[in-house]
């Protein structure tokens, strides 16, 4: 029986969540498995990977073949390095303490890189939020300025309309006075005559 270390899909539509499992190569993708080694969540940034390193290395020692994606995950978490170092210990190229020290150093460096990436992402999010806030404030100021300008234009239009109405009233009053005055004079002349 050949054993594969592969991903078993869980989760819902558009939100996959995977289990890393050791399964018979002939079994279905989401079917029966021999052992659950860990989990992989690609929905987060960076992806969340939980892996039982010792179990993964045990399966690698027993001849299990990882799929391409799982091989990348095992490499990312250091399982392939531990498998390689254990091979060196078996051959006598280095001692177990040296192999453990190399693995611990590599894991510390990897953890530092992951923390740096998370910090970079959080800083990028903070700057993006700050830029969005500045843009929103600028847009609000433009909108307020446009409203103030529109209000000024309305006031000017109202004032000119009021002045035109007042001018028309004065003209009409003057016209009425001129038409009334001759009529009054005619009536006075008619009375005298």
C-alpha positions as CSV (number, residue, x, y, z in Angstrom):
1,X,0.0,0.0,0.0
2,X,1.5,3.4,-1.0
3,X,0.9,6.2,1.3
4,X,0.5,9.9,0.3
5,X,0.6,12.9,2.5
6,X,-2.0,15.2,0.9
7,X,-4.7,17.8,1.6
8,X,-8.3,16.9,2.5
9,X,-10.7,19.7,1.7
10,X,-13.1,21.0,4.3
11,X,-14.9,24.3,4.8
12,X,-17.6,25.9,2.7
13,X,-17.9,27.3,-0.8
14,X,-15.2,29.9,-1.6
15,X,-13.8,29.4,1.9
16,X,-11.6,26.2,1.8
17,X,-10.0,24.8,4.9
18,X,-7.7,21.8,4.5
19,X,-6.5,18.9,6.7
20,X,-3.1,17.6,6.0
21,X,-3.5,13.8,6.2
22,X,-1.6,10.6,5.5
23,X,-3.8,8.5,3.4
24,X,-3.7,5.5,1.1
25,X,-3.0,6.7,-2.5
26,X,-6.1,4.8,-3.7
27,X,-8.6,6.4,-1.3
28,X,-10.8,9.4,-2.3
29,X,-9.7,12.9,-1.8
30,X,-12.0,13.5,1.2
31,X,-12.3,9.9,2.1
32,X,-10.7,7.6,4.6
33,X,-7.3,8.6,5.9
34,X,-4.7,6.9,8.2
35,X,-3.7,9.9,10.3
36,X,-4.4,13.6,10.5
37,X,-1.1,15.4,10.6
38,X,-2.2,19.1,10.7
39,X,-4.4,21.8,9.2
40,X,-3.9,24.5,6.5
41,X,-6.0,27.6,6.2
42,X,-5.3,29.7,3.0
43,X,-8.0,32.3,3.8
44,X,-5.7,34.2,6.2
45,X,-2.7,36.3,5.3
46,X,-0.2,34.8,5.8
47,X,-1.8,31.4,5.6
48,X,-2.3,29.6,8.9
49,X,-0.5,26.2,9.1
50,X,-0.7,23.9,12.1
51,X,1.5,20.8,11.7
52,X,2.5,18.0,13.9
53,X,6.2,18.0,12.9
54,X,7.1,14.6,14.5
55,X,4.2,12.8,12.9
56,X,4.9,14.3,9.5
57,X,8.6,13.3,9.7
58,X,7.6,9.8,10.9
59,X,5.5,9.3,7.8
60,X,8.3,10.7,5.6
61,X,10.7,8.2,7.2
62,X,8.2,5.4,6.4
63,X,8.2,6.3,2.8
64,X,5.0,8.4,2.4
65,X,5.1,10.7,-0.7
66,X,3.8,14.2,-0.2
67,X,1.9,15.9,-3.0
68,X,3.4,19.1,-4.5
69,X,1.3,21.5,-2.3
70,X,2.0,19.4,0.8
71,X,5.7,19.3,0.0
72,X,5.7,23.1,0.0
73,X,3.8,23.2,3.3
74,X,6.2,20.6,4.8
75,X,9.2,22.6,3.6
76,X,7.7,25.9,5.0
77,X,7.3,24.3,8.4
78,X,10.6,22.5,8.5
79,X,9.5,18.9,8.2
80,X,11.6,18.2,5.1
81,X,14.7,19.8,6.8
82,X,14.2,17.6,9.9
83,X,13.8,14.5,7.6
84,X,17.0,15.5,5.8
85,X,18.9,16.1,9.0
86,X,17.7,12.8,10.5
87,X,19.1,11.1,7.4
88,X,22.5,12.7,8.1
89,X,22.3,11.5,11.7
90,X,21.6,7.9,10.5
91,X,24.6,8.1,8.2
92,X,26.8,9.4,10.9
93,X,27.5,12.8,9.2
94,X,26.4,14.7,12.3
95,X,25.2,14.1,15.8
96,X,21.6,14.4,17.0
97,X,22.5,17.5,19.0
98,X,24.0,19.2,15.9
99,X,20.9,18.3,13.9
100,X,18.6,19.7,16.6
101,X,20.6,22.9,16.9
102,X,20.4,23.4,13.1
103,X,16.7,22.8,13.1
104,X,16.1,25.2,16.0
105,X,18.2,27.9,14.3
106,X,16.3,27.5,11.1
107,X,12.9,27.6,12.9
108,X,13.9,30.8,14.7
109,X,14.9,32.5,11.5
110,X,11.6,31.3,9.8
111,X,9.6,32.6,12.8
112,X,11.4,36.0,12.5
113,X,10.5,36.2,8.8
114,X,6.8,35.4,9.5
115,X,6.6,38.0,12.2
116,X,8.3,40.6,9.9
117,X,5.7,39.8,7.2
118,X,2.8,40.2,9.6
119,X,4.3,43.5,10.9
120,X,4.7,44.7,7.3
121,X,1.1,43.7,6.5
122,X,-0.3,45.5,9.6
123,X,1.8,48.6,8.8
124,X,0.5,48.5,5.2
125,X,-3.1,48.2,6.5
126,X,-2.6,51.1,8.9
127,X,-1.1,53.3,6.1
128,X,-4.0,52.3,3.8
129,X,-6.5,53.3,6.5
130,X,-4.8,56.6,7.1
131,X,-4.7,57.4,3.4
132,X,-8.3,56.5,3.0
133,X,-9.2,58.7,6.0
134,X,-7.2,61.6,4.5
135,X,-8.9,61.1,1.1
136,X,-12.3,61.0,2.8
137,X,-11.6,64.2,4.7
138,X,-10.5,65.9,1.5
139,X,-13.7,64.7,-0.2
140,X,-15.8,66.0,2.7
141,X,-14.0,69.4,2.6
142,X,-14.6,69.6,-1.2
143,X,-18.3,68.8,-0.7
144,X,-18.6,71.3,2.1
145,X,-16.9,74.0,-0.1
146,X,-19.2,73.2,-3.0
147,X,-22.2,73.4,-0.7
148,X,-21.0,76.8,0.6
149,X,-20.4,78.0,-2.9
150,X,-23.9,76.9,-3.9
151,X,-25.3,78.7,-0.9
152,X,-23.4,81.9,-1.9
153,X,-24.7,81.6,-5.5
154,X,-28.2,81.1,-4.2
155,X,-27.9,84.2,-1.9
156,X,-26.5,86.2,-4.9
157,X,-29.4,85.0,-7.0
158,X,-31.9,85.8,-4.3
159,X,-30.4,89.3,-3.8
160,X,-30.4,90.1,-7.5
161,X,-34.0,88.7,-7.7
162,X,-35.0,90.9,-4.7
163,X,-33.3,93.9,-6.3
164,X,-35.0,93.2,-9.6
165,X,-38.3,92.9,-7.8
166,X,-37.6,96.1,-5.9
167,X,-36.6,97.9,-9.1
168,X,-39.7,96.6,-10.8
169,X,-41.9,97.8,-7.9
170,X,-40.2,101.2,-8.0
171,X,-40.7,101.4,-11.8
172,X,-44.3,100.3,-11.5
173,X,-44.9,102.8,-8.6
174,X,-43.4,105.6,-10.6
175,X,-45.4,104.6,-13.7
176,X,-48.6,104.5,-11.6
177,X,-47.8,107.9,-10.1
178,X,-47.2,109.4,-13.5
179,X,-50.4,107.9,-14.8
180,X,-52.4,109.0,-11.7
181,X,-51.0,112.5,-11.6
182,X,-52.2,113.6,-15.1
183,X,-55.6,112.0,-14.5
184,X,-55.9,113.9,-11.2
185,X,-54.9,117.1,-13.0
186,X,-57.5,116.5,-15.7
187,X,-60.2,116.0,-13.1
188,X,-59.2,119.3,-11.5
189,X,-59.2,121.1,-14.8
190,X,-62.6,119.7,-15.6
191,X,-63.9,120.9,-12.3
192,X,-62.6,124.4,-12.9
193,X,-64.1,124.6,-16.3
